């Protein structure tokens, strides 16, 4: 009996471990170590052979990975807040802001560009300044 199918299955499992590590944010060097490859180039080639190329994670997978990573960072930031470390509150707020935007919980940001006409500017100036008072130029010379 041949050992080839077992080697193929092992190669596929290792490539899959490397790919999953990459999906979870590992570098190619870290993925190689996790999957038992000698270096990052071997891990990348194995994933390319197994998948046909090196696919990027889908948007929802990326969101889930980012959620997990921000949770880990937030736990550390909150511990730093409890330990009263400088900058800890700022760091925690930034992580919370990222999570909020990631999950679409913040108010939408809207930028409106307005290009008013001269008449619109003059009308606004009139409303803001009240009635204009005209002074006779001859009185000023006086």
Secondary structure, 3 states (H helix, E strand, C coil): CCCHHHHHHHHHHHHHHHHHHHHCCCCHHHHHHHHCCCCHHHHHHHHHHHHCCCCCCCHHHHHHHHHHHHHHHHHHHHHHHHCCCCCHHHHHHHHHHHHHHHCCCCCCCCCCCCCCCHHHHHHHHHHHHCCCCCCCHHHHHC
